[in-house]
Amino acid sequence: MGTISSGTGLISGLDIESLVTQLMSIESRPKTLLENRIETLTSQQTALTGLQAQIMALQVSMASFNKESVFQQKSVSSSNEDVLTATATKFAEAGSYQFRVKQLASNHQFVSRGYSSLRSSIGTGTLSFEIGQGQVGKATELSFLNGQQGFQRGTLLITDRAGNTARIDLTTAQTMQDVLDKINTNGSASIQAAVSGDHLVITDLSGGTGTLQIAGTPAESLGIAGSAAAATLTGHTIYYITEDTLLKNLNDGNGVRGLNSGDDLKFTLKDGSEINVDLRSTLHEIIGGEDSSNKLRSLNSGQGVRLGAFRITDQNGKSVDIDLTGLGEDATLRQLREKIETEAAARGMNITVAFNSLDHLTLTDNSTASGSEERTSHFIVEDLNGGSAAADLGIVGDVAGSNIYGEQIWKMDTVGDVMNAINNHWANAAGVLQVSMNAAGNGLQVTDSSALSGSLMIAGLYSSAAEDLGIATPETGVSDPVFQGRRLLGGMNTVLLRSLQGGSGGDGTGRITGGTIQLTDRAGASAQISIAADATLQEVLDQINTAGIQIQASVNQAGNGILLTDTSGGTGNLVIADVTGDAAAKLGITVDEAAGSIDSGNLQLQYISGATLLSDMRQGQGIRLGKIAVTDGKGSNVTIDLTQNDVKTLEDVMRKFELSGTNVRARINDTGDGLLLYDVSEGEGLAPIQVAEKGGNTAADLRILGTAKQAEDGKYYIDGSYEFQIEVGGGDDLEDIVAYVNQANLGVRASLVNDGSGSNPYRLSFTSEISGRTGTVHLDAGQTSLTVTDLAQARDAIVFLGAGSEENSLMITSSTNTIKDSIKGVTLDLKETGTDPVTLSVSEDLDAIVSQIEAFVTAYNTVMKSIGDLDSYNSDTQQQSILFNDYSVESARRSLTSMVQRTMSGVSGSFSRLSQIGIKFSSLTYESGTDESGKKTVNYAVAKIPQLEFDEDAFRQAYEQDPDGVTELFTKADTGFGDYFNDQLEKLAGTGGTSTIKSRLSAMKSSQKLLEDRISYLDVMLEKKETRLYNQFYAMEQALANMQSQQTALASLSSLAASMQ
């Protein structure tokens, strides 16, 4: 600051710098006071910020107290963790369950024959892999028998005609093939079991003359209970569909396409009237048009609504009674809506009803609060006089809000749902159109009673539903009183002919439509067979085998086609040709040469269709939905979003492509085993289609990721077939085969094994990456020399639930060793098999709840101790803490104390205070001392910082007494301690909004800013004052210097004068 370089005056000899410093120190006292105040404010802000952080940590410790799941946690203990362990969610019911682990899930593994070296070749050709699909003789699941009610497990007793009895254990059988294998390899009774369409046939091979007898628990459900004096016992029908059969199980599992596409079916009745039926899975009406809404009788899968009265009470406490008895079951949802809204309006209420495009009703209370801002009632719908109308409509409810979202009352999942949609259609008022099950139980029949003459015509409108339901008629219609639809269900262990050669894939021209085939064995014997359009493949094989010539037909070794073998011993040509139609050609068995057999090759069984659920694909793993980038031949790029709720089937995926704005389209491929992408762009020089991921795995899962290949027609295609093909050349060795398989990401891992044998030690080993039966790998080695043998079969895990015998217990199966929700909310983890039952005990997980409450109490006490430390005064030393008497700290103390002591109103349980469940303040402590006289000893209650105590035993006792009450105390919306604590802590210390502590910190910062500004001002003034002081001393020195010069001059004059005297 100073302007004088020397600290001491040259004339005066004064210590100027020291004097100025002392003077400025006096002048700077106001600044020092301000700096001290800023230091105090900084310390206070630091302390208050620390307290805020602790309160926020407290908020975090109880953040989940408003969630019911916290108080519904379950723990599971196992009596043998070496065999079985489990975890449970809040949805699990407490109790003990006994399981017996019979079988663990395993992966399919198989090896090739031996080869001499790693450089060995398997020849040229194509290796085809299909996982879990593509088999024309796929075993029928026993759960599908008897109208999908399954069969009764247990021991089958069979006595052949020679008196030999076999006890055949079928407790773990899963498929019809399991049943056949166990019967045919029983080792005691000489019998043979075979399937014939929809029933079993048992043939006695013993040569005895007695009676063939079959008994035991499973016999009746297999349709073979009884006896036969002949060598053959023919069972009754056990394979059929019912109204409860899922649509996705029809047509060899390819389902019904086109649902949710608008009007699906067009019926032109004999009287000329038309009925268009929409098979969507939601309720509907034409807005502003004719009343086309669903009839009441059609709701609940045709069970209708039990008419009666119900009451609606709005949030203002007004109510209206709605009586439906006058409407009748032929009334529609539009009429129901009008009745509710009109009668409610007459009572001063504003209620609306919505159902269009929903599978339920939604009631909305549009009333405004009357009189005050507080609602006086919940929104309530309740049945009256013991009725069920509201319950059947799915609208019974009691909500603290404006909407009641009803339960599902409409669906389109089963055959019965389709029949209901047609039979109870709004335009079918007289019921002249009726669809029912046919007598054989394998299809539908349609009755038109609108007129005695004329033709009934049935066609698809915007979908393939008529064809897939088997009721599409010729264009000219049918005049039969009852029109018999085609078969929707094949036979056991076989498939429909119409499902071969890609079925409905491509343009459908590959489908086998029947005809007549001429067969001539090599000995010259001939026969003709006639094939029906809706026949099964097994029926064709049976016709060939019973044609009276020496040709035997069976499923080929690969399981994907058929093999016809000549057994005549002749030397002529084996001749198989079409007489009418092209069935033989499409079955791949036309031949005219000196061959001992003819193999059809892969008949391309369709197992993917537009109706295929994305969640069922990839062996049940489902498609991981996301976004994909698609570029067409003209370079136009779009992103297709498959994450939306309306994407559930492959048909939905195809629709997304069509509406995407690109020229790329999607359809089911010609082989019926995946999607095919093609480009409808026109012009020359088109580039290949390209598909890329947008951060997910969707394209890869759909097998459409990458760049299109050019076909013989010059166009580009991406074929998403789930039949994985590997082309093998003559120069490819064993190591190349392993590399090809592993690089293809087929879901199969290949490796090389050296078994140590002398001449041919090297084998190819293949292991499915998918466990369980769905992971079975079907290998077609084609023209190569590769042959394989199973090392380990693909098996499902089998667990029995129940303490009794296996046949009296519930069998649970899973493709993995982790089984979810076999008991709701419980996940089983299978470790190993065991003969003894393992007991799982599911109980309330109070330990987890206790730990969270303990964490809350600890965090609470930490905050209260900090408050005590920050707001304290020592009367002995007269020292006060940094935030003594600060209103924000005191506010925190009061809020935190009152929060814990609060009584919650409106509870329905036993508890309204935390102290009732073991969370309360610790009691006062007492110290001994003497009274004022110093003679009498007294006890003094010593005030201390409020601290919470948690009595775990009291909490456990309260929870055991009323678990719902404890849960409600914490989780009740708004008023429960969970929401209330969170709200109060947010108001107290939240970083957002205007919490108490945040406001206080803001005020401190503002004060600090004012002080800093004042200091800056003082700095300027002090600098000026210091400069002025130095200038004054400088002027004094100048004056002294001048005086000194004057004195010197006077002295000189005086001396001169003296010398002159």
KOLDO-784459 format. One record per residue (C-alpha): x, y, z; residue in one letter. Coordinates in steps of 0.5 Angstrom, whole numbers, plus 500, padded with zeros to 3 digits. Layout:
# residues N
XYZA;...
***
This chain:
# residues 1061
500500500M;505505502G;508510498T;515511502I;520506501S;524508507S;520506514G;524511518T;523519516G;530522514L;528528518I;524527523S;527520525G;520517526L;518510525D;513512520I;511505517E;510502524S;506508526L;502508519V;501500521T;498501528Q;494507525L;491502520M;490497525S;485501529I;482503522E;481496520S;478493526R;471494523P;474489517K;477484522T;470484525L;467482518L;472477517E;471474523N;463474522R;465471515I;469465518E;463464523T;458463517L;463459513T;463454519S;456454520Q;455453513Q;460447513T;456444520A;449445517L;451442510T;454436514G;447436518L;443436511Q;447430509A;446426515Q;438428514I;439426507M;442419509A;436418514L;431419508Q;435414504V;435409510S;427409510M;426410503A;423404502S;418404508F;413406503N;413400499K;409394501E;414389498S;419391504V;414388509F;412382505Q;419379504Q;420372504K;425367506S;426360504V;430354508S;431348505S;432341509S;437339504N;441344501E;445339497D;439337493V;435343493L;435351495T;430356493A;429364494T;422367494A;419374493T;413377497K;408374493F;410367496A;405364501E;408362507A;408355509G;412348508S;412345501Y;415338500Q;419336493F;423330491R;428332485V;427326480K;431328475Q;436334473L;435338466A;441336461S;443338455N;443334448H;450331447Q;452326441F;459324438V;461322431S;464315429R;471315429G;476318424Y;484316423S;486323423S;484331424L;485332417R;480326415S;474329411S;467327412I;465328404G;461333401T;454336402G;450340407T;450339415L;443341417S;441343424F;435344427E;434345435I;427342438G;423343431Q;422340424G;421333426Q;415330422V;414325428G;415329434K;412326440A;405328443T;405331450E;401327454L;399334457S;395335451F;391328452L;384328454N;382335452G;388338454Q;387335461Q;393330461G;393323463F;393320470Q;400318472R;402311475G;403304474T;400300468L;399293469L;398289462I;397281462T;398278455D;394272452R;400268455A;399270462G;405274463N;404281467T;408287466A;408293471R;410299467I;412305471D;409311467L;410316473T;415320469T;413319462A;412326459Q;410324452T;406319448M;413316445Q;415315453D;409311454V;410307447L;418306449D;416304456K;411299454I;414296448N;421295452T;417292459N;421285458G;415281461S;409282457A;409280450S;406286447I;406292442Q;403299443A;402304437A;399310436V;393310431S;391317429G;387319436D;388313440H;392307442L;392300439V;395294443I;397288440T;399281443D;405278441L;405272446S;401267441G;397265447G;390264447T;388267454G;385274455T;389281454L;388285460Q;390292461I;389296468A;392301473G;391308474T;394310467P;390305463A;383309463E;386316461S;390312456L;384310453G;386302454I;383300460A;379293459G;380287456S;380283449A;379276447A;383277441A;390279439A;388287439T;386292444L;383298440T;383304445G;378310445H;379317443T;384321447I;387326442Y;382331441Y;381339442I;375342446T;373349447E;379350452D;384349447T;389354445L;388357438L;396357438K;396349439N;392348432L;395347425N;401343428D;402349433G;402354427N;396357430G;391362427V;393368423R;390375422G;387376429L;387383431N;387385424S;380388423G;374384421D;377377420D;371373418L;365374413K;359369413F;354370407T;348366410L;343362406K;338368406D;343372403G;345376410S;352378412E;355377418I;362380419N;366378425V;372381428D;376376432L;380381436R;382380443S;379387445T;372389446L;370394440H;364398437E;364403431I;364410434I;358414431G;355408427G;350402428E;351399435D;356394434S;359393441S;359386444N;353383447K;353382455L;352375453R;358374450S;363377455L;367372460N;368367454S;360366453G;359366460Q;355372460G;353377466V;348375471R;343381471L;342384477G;343391481A;349395483F;351401486R;356407484I;358412489T;362418486D;368421490Q;363427493N;359421496G;353421491K;350414489S;346411484V;343404483D;344401476I;339395475D;340391469L;335386469T;331390464G;336390459L;337383458G;343379456E;342381448D;343388451A;350391448T;356394452L;353401448R;347400451Q;350398458L;354405458R;348409456E;344406462K;350408467I;352415464E;344417463T;342414470E;348417474A;347424470A;340424473A;343424480R;348429479G;354425478M;358425472N;360418470I;363415464T;364408461V;370406456A;371399453F;373400446N;380397444S;380394451L;379388454D;375391460H;371396462L;374403465T;369407469L;371414470T;368419476D;369426472N;366430478S;369436481T;370437489A;363440492S;364445497G;371444499S;377441496E;377435500E;373429497R;368426502T;368419499S;372413495H;370412488F;366405489I;362400485V;359394489E;353389488D;347390491L;342384494N;347379493G;348380486G;353379481S;352384476A;358388477A;363382479A;361379472D;362386469L;369386472G;368393475I;367392483V;372397486G;373401492D;379406490V;381413492A;381416485G;377417479S;378411475N;376404476I;380399471Y;376393471G;378386470E;379382464Q;372380461I;374379453W;379375450K;381371444M;386365446D;382359445T;377355440V;371357445G;373364444D;372364437V;366360437M;363365442N;365371438A;361368432I;355365436N;354371440N;356376435H;351383435W;349381428A;347374429N;341376433A;337370432A;342365433G;342362426V;349362425L;352357430Q;359354430V;361348434S;366342435M;365337430N;364329432A;371327431A;373333436G;379335431N;375341428G;369346427L;363345424Q;358351422V;350351422T;346356418D;339355419S;337362416S;334359410A;332352408L;336353401S;341357398G;349357400S;353358406L;359362404M;365363409I;371367407A;377371410G;376379410L;383382412Y;386375415S;387368414S;383366420A;378363416A;383358412E;387357419D;380355423L;378350417G;372353415I;373357409A;368354404T;369354396P;367361393E;361358391T;359356398G;356350401V;349348401S;350342407D;345343413P;352343417V;358345414F;364340416Q;370344417G;377341415R;382338421R;385343425L;389337429L;393331426G;394325430G;399323436M;406323434N;405325427T;403332423V;398334418L;400334410L;398341410R;404343415S;409340410L;413343405Q;413350409G;405349410G;402356409S;409359408G;411363402G;405363397D;402356400G;403353393T;408348396G;402345400R;400338399I;393338397T;392330396G;391326390G;392318388T;399315388I;401309384Q;406304388L;410298385T;415294388D;421291385R;418285384A;413288380G;407288385A;403295384S;397298389A;394305389Q;393309395I;388315395S;391321400I;386326403A;388333403A;387334410D;390327412A;396326417T;403324414L;402317419Q;396316415E;400316409V;405311411L;399307414D;396306407Q;403305404I;404299409N;397296408T;397297401A;399289400G;405290396I;412289399Q;414297400I;415299408Q;414306409A;417310416S;420316418V;427317416N;433317420Q;434325420A;426325423G;425330418N;422326412G;420319410I;423313408L;420308403L;424301403T;423295398D;423289402T;420284396S;427282394G;426283387G;431286382T;426291378G;425298379N;422301385L;416306382V;412311385I;408316381A;403321382D;396318378V;392325380T;395331384G;402332386D;402329393A;408324391A;412329388A;411334394K;413328399L;419327395G;418320394I;417320386T;422314383V;423310377D;430306378E;433300381A;433302388A;432299394G;429305398S;427312397I;428318402D;424324401S;429328405G;427334409N;420335408L;420342411Q;415342417L;412348418Q;413351425Y;414358424I;408362422S;405369422G;401367429A;407365432T;408368439L;415372439L;415370447S;415362444D;421363439M;428360440R;426354444Q;422358449G;427364450Q;423369446G;426374442I;429380445R;425386443L;429392441G;430397435K;433395428I;436399422A;433397415V;436399409T;433397402D;436397395G;435404394K;439406400G;433408404S;434407411N;429407417V;429404424T;423399426I;421399433D;419393435L;419395443T;412397443Q;406393446N;403391440D;408387437V;407380440K;407375434T;411375427L;405378424E;406384428D;413384426V;411383418M;406389419R;411394422K;416392416F;410394411E;408401415L;416403416S;416407410G;422402407T;421398401N;423392405V;418387406R;417381411A;413374410R;414367413I;419364408N;418358403D;420353408T;416355414G;421356419D;423363419G;422370416L;424372409L;426379408L;425382400Y;425388397D;420391393V;424397390S;424398383E;429400378G;436398376E;442397380G;439396387L;443394393A;443388397P;438389403I;442391410Q;439390417V;443392423A;442392430E;440399434K;443397441G;440390442G;439383439N;433383436T;435382429A;440376431A;434373435D;430373428L;436371424R;435377419I;442380421L;446382416G;447383408T;442380403A;444374398K;442375391Q;438369389A;437366382E;432371380D;437376381G;433379387K;436380394Y;433376400Y;435375407I;432368410D;431368417G;431360417S;432357424Y;434351420E;442352420F;446349414Q;453348413I;456347407E;462342407V;467341401G;471335400G;477339402G;474341409D;477337415D;475335422L;478342425E;474346419D;467343421I;468345428V;470352426A;464352422Y;459350427V;462354432N;462361428Q;455360426A;453361433N;447355432L;446354439G;451348438V;458347440R;463343437A;469340439S;474334437L;475328442V;481323442N;478317445D;485314445G;483308441S;488305436G;486306429S;480311429N;481316435P;478322433Y;471324434R;467330433L;463332439S;457336439F;453339445T;447343445S;447350449E;440349451I;438345456S;432340456G;428337451R;427343447T;434343446G;434337442T;439338436V;436334430H;442333425L;441331418D;448329415A;445329408G;450326403Q;456327407T;459320411S;457323418L;454319423T;453320430V;451317437T;448320443D;452320449L;447324453A;439325451Q;436332452A;432331459R;427336462D;428337470A;423333474I;420335481V;415332485F;411336489L;408333495G;410328501A;406322498G;408317493S;410319486E;404317482E;400321488N;404327487S;404333482L;409332477M;413339475I;418339469T;422345467S;427345461S;432348466T;434346473N;432353475T;424353476I;420359477K;413360480D;412352481S;409355487I;407362486K;413367488G;418361489V;424360485T;427353486L;434351484D;436344483L;442341485K;442334485E;437328485T;435325491G;430319493T;428323500D;423329500P;426336501V;422340505T;422348503L;419352509S;417359506V;416364512S;416372513E;423375512D;423379519L;430379519D;431383513A;425388515I;429388522V;435390519S;432396515Q;429399521I;435398525E;439402520A;433407520F;434408528V;442408527T;441414522A;436417526Y;440417532N;446420528T;442426526V;440427533M;446427536K;449432531S;443436532I;445436540G;452437538D;451443534L;446447538D;449446545S;451451551Y;456449557N;453454563S;460452566D;465455561T;459459558Q;461456551Q;456455546Q;457451539S;457453532I;449453531L;447455538F;440457538N;440457530D;432456528Y;434451522S;437446527V;432447532E;426446527S;430440525A;430437532R;422439533R;421436526S;424429527L;422429534T;414430532S;415425526M;417419531V;411421536Q;406422531R;399418531T;397416524M;389417523S;385413519G;388406520V;384399519S;390395523G;392395530S;397400530F;397408529S;404409533R;411407532L;412406539S;406400539Q;411396535I;418397539G;420404536I;420409541K;425414545F;429412550S;427413557S;431419561L;437417566T;437419573Y;443422577E;444422585S;445429588G;444433594T;439438595D;440446596E;441444604S;446439602G;443434607K;438430603K;440426597T;435426591V;435423584N;435428578Y;432427571A;438429567V;436431560A;439429554K;439428546I;433424544P;435418542Q;431412539L;431405541E;428399537F;425393541D;426388536E;422383540D;416388541A;416389533F;416381532R;411380537Q;407386533A;408383526Y;406376528E;399379532Q;398384526D;402383520P;397387515D;397393521G;404394521V;405394514T;399399513E;403403519L;409404514F;406404507T;399407507K;399412501A;401419504D;399418511T;403412513G;410413516F;414412509G;411417505D;410422511Y;417421513F;420422506N;415428505D;417431512Q;425430511L;424433504E;421439507K;427439512L;433438508A;431437501G;436440496T;430441491G;425446493G;425451499T;427446505S;428449511T;436448511I;437449504K;433456505S;438457511R;444456507L;441460502S;440466507A;447464510M;450465503K;447471502S;449474509S;456472507Q;456475500K;454482503L;459481508L;464480503E;462486499D;463490505R;470488506I;471489499S;469496500Y;473497506L;479495503D;478500498V;477506503M;483503508L;488503502E;486510500K;486512508K;493509508E;495512502T;493519505R;497517512L;503516508Y;502522504N;501526510Q;508524513F;511525507Y;509532507A;511533514M;518530512E;518535507Q;516541511A;521539516L;526539511A;524546509N;525548516M;531545516Q;534548510S;531555513Q;535554519Q;541552516T;540558511A;539563517L;545560521A;549561515S;547568515L;548569522S;555566522S;556571516L;554577520A;558575526A;564575521S;563581518M;563585525Q;
***
